[in-house]
Amino acid sequence: MANNPADHPPGNSVAEGNHEGDFGVAMVDLRTLMELRSTEAVNKIRDTYGDVQGICRRLKTSPIEGLSGNPVDLEKRHTAYGQNFIPPKKPKTFLQLVWEALQDVTLIILEIAAIISLGLSFYHPPGGDSEACGASSGGVEDEGEAQAGWIEGAAILFSVIIVVLVTAFNDWSKEKQFRGLQSRIEQEQKFTVIRKGQVIQIPVAEIVVGDIAQIKYGDLLPADGILIQGNDLKIDESSLTGESDQVRKSMEKDPMLLSGTHVMEGSGRMVVSAVGLNSQTGIIFTLLGASENDEEKKVKKSKT
């Protein structure tokens, strides 16, 4: 059952119920809240939670000291709100890469030419044998060339196969290297949070809902959050919204901070409100993956 903000006394220390029971706000409510912007978001926070401090109390965290870092509490947050990890797109198989390589227009033309060449080499027009009987001795050479005519078409097909296999193997190798590099970057990337009143850096994947994160110029936000303190904060949200103008963030006008956006000016602190697939970036990735699957299903249906 959701807890009322008034049930948790405000203060600078982590609430005693930090490791017990359910949290005072559901994931679906936080996702809905993070979809709002500007005045609409401010009004929603005020009407539903009182203020940002009320959200912190419901998430059983302290705006000053952050989370306790207790493993049991962190595990509960993982269970309730998910982990800060977006599963990578399923890699293409080698056969899929071969099929994509075969779609090259030049290779398609060569394939058609090879098939035509092979077809003509094995085609013998009616009456060709009787005409060959009256031919001179030079006809023996022509007959030999005709019998070897399939070699040209086979050579073209063989060349196409080699090109396709090499292209597919190169693409497969590059994708494997890219995924390895991406995995290593994700493991090594760290972000600054406050736990037990101490400013520490933790791997991005270990950030949980309720963490108090410190943000500054140059940071790429690893999760969605709500601003609890800011100093001339400007965010580049073009990666999500497509708008090139920097957005000024403040608790009074627009406190919503989105994962995948860049801090261009200022600094501040935010309470993490959504991570992984539940963040705005994760939702977009999920929708893109669903649309791609729908397109693949449509293509398969059209072929059947």
C-alpha positions as CSV (number, residue, x, y, z in Angstrom):
1,M,0.0,0.0,0.0
2,A,1.3,3.4,-0.9
3,N,2.6,5.4,2.1
4,N,1.6,9.0,2.6
5,P,4.5,11.5,2.6
6,A,3.4,12.7,6.0
7,D,4.0,9.2,7.4
8,H,7.7,9.7,6.9
9,P,9.2,12.5,8.9
10,P,11.5,14.8,6.9
11,G,15.1,14.9,7.8
12,N,18.7,14.6,6.6
13,S,19.1,11.0,7.5
14,V,17.9,8.0,5.6
15,A,14.5,6.8,6.9
16,E,14.5,3.9,9.3
17,G,12.1,1.9,7.0
18,N,14.6,2.1,4.3
19,H,15.2,-1.6,4.2
20,E,11.7,-2.8,5.0
21,G,8.4,-3.0,3.3
22,D,7.2,-1.6,0.0
23,F,8.1,1.9,-1.3
24,G,5.5,4.7,-1.4
25,V,5.4,5.1,-5.2
26,A,4.9,2.6,-7.9
27,M,7.1,2.3,-11.0
28,V,4.2,3.1,-13.3
29,D,3.5,6.3,-11.4
30,L,7.1,7.4,-11.8
31,R,7.1,6.6,-15.5
32,T,4.0,8.6,-16.0
33,L,5.5,11.5,-14.0
34,M,8.7,11.4,-16.1
35,E,6.6,11.9,-19.3
36,L,5.5,15.3,-18.2
37,R,7.5,18.5,-18.8
38,S,7.8,22.0,-17.4
39,T,4.8,23.5,-15.6
40,E,2.7,20.3,-16.0
41,A,5.4,18.3,-14.2
42,V,5.7,20.9,-11.4
43,N,2.0,20.9,-10.9
44,K,1.8,17.1,-10.8
45,I,4.6,16.9,-8.2
46,R,3.0,19.5,-6.1
47,D,-0.5,18.0,-6.3
48,T,0.5,14.4,-5.8
49,Y,3.7,14.4,-3.6
50,G,3.7,17.9,-2.1
51,D,7.2,18.6,-3.4
52,V,10.4,16.8,-4.5
53,Q,11.1,16.1,-0.8
54,G,7.9,14.2,-0.7
55,I,9.1,12.0,-3.6
56,C,12.3,11.3,-1.7
57,R,10.4,10.3,1.4
58,R,8.2,7.9,-0.6
59,L,11.4,6.4,-2.1
60,K,12.8,6.2,1.4
61,T,15.9,8.2,0.6
62,S,17.5,11.3,2.0
63,P,18.2,14.4,-0.3
64,I,21.3,15.0,1.8
65,E,22.7,11.6,2.8
66,G,21.3,9.5,-0.1
67,L,20.8,5.8,0.3
68,S,22.4,3.7,3.0
69,G,23.9,1.3,0.4
70,N,22.6,-1.7,2.3
71,P,22.7,-4.7,-0.1
72,V,19.2,-5.8,1.0
73,D,17.7,-2.4,0.3
74,L,19.5,-2.2,-3.1
75,E,18.1,-5.6,-4.1
76,K,14.6,-4.5,-3.1
77,R,15.0,-1.5,-5.4
78,H,16.2,-3.7,-8.2
79,T,13.1,-5.8,-7.8
80,A,10.7,-3.0,-7.5
81,Y,12.1,-0.6,-10.2
82,G,14.5,-2.6,-12.3
83,Q,18.2,-2.4,-13.0
84,N,20.0,0.3,-14.8
85,F,20.7,-1.8,-17.8
86,I,19.2,-1.8,-21.3
87,P,19.7,-5.1,-23.0
88,P,21.5,-4.7,-26.3
89,K,19.7,-5.5,-29.6
90,K,20.0,-9.1,-30.6
91,P,23.0,-9.5,-32.8
92,K,22.5,-10.6,-36.4
93,T,23.5,-14.1,-37.3
94,F,26.1,-14.8,-39.9
95,L,23.4,-16.0,-42.3
96,Q,21.5,-12.8,-41.9
97,L,24.7,-10.8,-42.7
98,V,25.2,-13.0,-45.8
99,W,21.6,-12.3,-46.9
100,E,22.2,-8.5,-46.5
101,A,25.4,-8.7,-48.5
102,L,23.5,-10.4,-51.3
103,Q,21.2,-7.4,-51.6
104,D,23.9,-5.3,-53.1
105,V,22.8,-4.1,-56.6
106,T,26.1,-4.8,-58.3
107,L,26.2,-8.3,-56.9
108,I,22.6,-8.9,-58.0
109,I,23.5,-7.9,-61.6
110,L,26.6,-10.2,-61.5
111,E,24.4,-13.0,-60.3
112,I,21.9,-12.5,-63.1
113,A,24.7,-12.4,-65.6
114,A,26.3,-15.6,-64.3
115,I,22.9,-17.4,-64.4
116,I,22.3,-16.3,-68.0
117,S,25.9,-17.3,-69.0
118,L,25.4,-20.7,-67.5
119,G,22.1,-21.2,-69.1
120,L,23.4,-20.3,-72.5
121,S,26.4,-22.6,-72.1
122,F,24.2,-25.6,-71.6
123,Y,21.6,-24.7,-74.2
124,H,21.8,-26.5,-77.5
125,P,19.5,-25.2,-80.2
126,P,17.6,-27.8,-82.3
127,G,19.4,-28.9,-85.5
128,G,22.7,-27.8,-84.1
129,D,24.2,-31.3,-84.4
130,S,23.4,-31.7,-88.1
131,E,25.0,-28.4,-88.9
132,A,28.1,-29.4,-86.9
133,C,28.5,-32.5,-89.1
134,G,29.0,-30.4,-92.3
135,A,31.4,-28.0,-90.6
136,S,35.1,-27.8,-91.3
137,S,37.9,-28.9,-89.0
138,G,37.7,-25.5,-87.3
139,G,34.4,-26.6,-85.8
140,V,36.3,-28.8,-83.4
141,E,37.7,-25.7,-81.7
142,D,34.3,-24.1,-81.6
143,E,32.8,-27.2,-80.0
144,G,35.6,-27.1,-77.4
145,E,34.8,-23.5,-76.6
146,A,31.1,-24.3,-76.3
147,Q,31.8,-27.1,-73.9
148,A,33.9,-24.8,-71.7
149,G,31.4,-22.0,-71.9
150,W,30.1,-22.8,-68.4
151,I,33.4,-21.8,-66.9
152,E,32.7,-18.1,-67.4
153,G,29.4,-18.2,-65.6
154,A,30.8,-20.4,-62.8
155,A,33.7,-18.0,-62.3
156,I,31.3,-15.1,-61.9
157,L,29.2,-17.0,-59.4
158,F,32.3,-18.1,-57.5
159,S,33.5,-14.5,-57.3
160,V,30.1,-13.3,-56.0
161,I,30.2,-16.0,-53.3
162,I,33.7,-15.0,-52.2
163,V,32.7,-11.3,-52.0
164,V,29.5,-12.0,-50.1
165,L,31.3,-14.3,-47.6
166,V,34.2,-11.8,-47.0
167,T,31.7,-8.9,-46.6
168,A,29.5,-10.9,-44.2
169,F,32.6,-12.0,-42.2
170,N,33.9,-8.4,-41.9
171,D,30.5,-7.1,-40.8
172,W,30.3,-9.9,-38.2
173,S,33.8,-9.2,-36.9
174,K,33.1,-5.5,-36.6
175,E,29.8,-6.0,-34.8
176,K,31.5,-8.4,-32.4
177,Q,34.3,-5.9,-31.7
178,F,31.7,-3.1,-31.2
179,R,29.7,-5.1,-28.7
180,G,32.8,-6.0,-26.8
181,L,33.9,-2.3,-26.7
182,Q,30.4,-1.2,-25.7
183,S,30.3,-3.8,-22.9
184,R,33.7,-2.7,-21.6
185,I,32.6,1.0,-21.6
186,E,29.4,0.2,-19.7
187,Q,31.4,-1.7,-17.1
188,E,34.0,1.0,-16.7
189,Q,31.7,4.0,-16.9
190,K,31.0,5.5,-13.4
191,F,28.8,8.2,-12.0
192,T,28.8,10.3,-8.8
193,V,26.2,9.5,-6.2
194,I,25.7,10.2,-2.5
195,R,25.5,7.2,-0.2
196,K,25.7,7.2,3.6
197,G,26.4,10.9,3.3
198,Q,29.6,10.2,1.3
199,V,30.2,11.3,-2.3
200,I,31.3,8.2,-4.2
201,Q,31.6,7.0,-7.8
202,I,29.8,3.7,-8.7
203,P,29.4,1.9,-12.0
204,V,26.4,3.2,-14.0
205,A,24.8,-0.2,-13.9
206,E,24.6,-0.1,-10.1
207,I,22.6,3.1,-9.9
208,V,19.1,2.4,-8.5
209,V,15.9,4.4,-8.1
210,G,16.2,6.6,-5.0
211,D,19.9,7.3,-5.5
212,I,21.0,10.9,-5.1
213,A,23.2,11.7,-8.1
214,Q,25.5,14.7,-8.5
215,I,25.5,16.1,-12.0
216,K,27.9,18.6,-13.5
217,Y,29.0,20.1,-16.8
218,G,29.9,17.4,-19.4
219,D,27.9,14.6,-17.8
220,L,25.8,12.2,-19.8
221,L,22.9,11.4,-17.6
222,P,22.7,7.6,-17.0
223,A,19.1,7.6,-15.6
224,D,16.0,9.7,-15.3
225,G,15.8,11.9,-12.3
226,I,14.1,14.9,-10.7
227,L,16.1,17.9,-9.8
228,I,16.4,18.6,-6.1
229,Q,19.1,21.3,-6.3
230,G,20.5,23.1,-9.3
231,N,22.9,25.9,-10.2
232,D,22.3,27.5,-13.7
233,L,21.7,24.1,-15.1
234,K,21.3,23.7,-18.9
235,I,20.6,20.4,-20.6
236,D,21.0,19.3,-24.2
237,E,18.0,17.1,-24.9
238,S,18.5,16.9,-28.7
239,S,19.2,13.2,-28.5
240,L,15.7,12.5,-27.3
241,T,13.6,15.4,-28.5
242,G,15.5,16.5,-31.6
243,E,15.5,20.2,-30.4
244,S,18.9,21.8,-30.7
245,D,18.1,24.5,-28.1
246,Q,19.5,23.9,-24.6
247,V,16.8,23.6,-21.9
248,R,17.2,25.4,-18.6
249,K,16.3,23.3,-15.6
250,S,15.1,24.5,-12.3
251,M,12.9,23.2,-9.5
252,E,10.4,25.9,-10.0
253,K,9.9,25.6,-13.8
254,D,11.2,22.3,-15.2
255,P,12.9,19.8,-12.8
256,M,12.7,16.7,-15.1
257,L,16.0,15.3,-16.1
258,L,16.2,12.5,-18.8
259,S,18.7,9.7,-19.3
260,G,20.8,10.0,-22.5
261,T,20.9,13.9,-22.3
262,H,24.0,16.0,-21.8
263,V,24.7,18.6,-19.1
264,M,25.9,21.6,-21.0
265,E,26.1,24.2,-18.1
266,G,25.9,24.3,-14.4
267,S,25.6,21.6,-11.8
268,G,23.2,20.1,-9.3
269,R,21.7,17.0,-7.7
270,M,18.9,14.8,-8.7
271,V,16.9,11.9,-7.2
272,V,16.9,9.0,-9.6
273,S,13.4,8.2,-10.6
274,A,13.7,5.6,-13.4
275,V,16.5,3.3,-14.6
276,G,17.1,0.9,-17.5
277,L,14.1,0.0,-19.6
278,N,11.8,2.1,-17.4
279,S,13.8,5.3,-18.2
280,Q,12.8,7.5,-21.2
281,T,15.8,6.2,-23.2
282,G,14.8,2.6,-22.3
283,I,11.2,3.2,-23.4
284,I,12.4,4.6,-26.7
285,F,14.7,1.6,-27.3
286,T,11.8,-0.7,-26.5
287,L,9.4,1.0,-28.9
288,L,12.1,1.0,-31.6
289,G,12.7,-2.7,-31.1
290,A,8.9,-3.5,-31.2
291,S,8.5,-1.5,-34.4
292,E,11.4,-3.4,-36.0
293,N,9.9,-6.7,-35.0
294,D,6.5,-5.7,-36.5
295,E,8.2,-4.7,-39.7
296,E,10.0,-8.1,-39.8
297,K,6.7,-9.9,-39.2
298,K,5.0,-7.9,-42.0
299,V,7.8,-8.9,-44.4
300,K,7.5,-12.5,-43.5
301,K,3.7,-12.5,-44.0
302,S,4.1,-10.8,-47.4
303,K,6.5,-13.6,-48.5
304,T,4.2,-16.4,-47.4
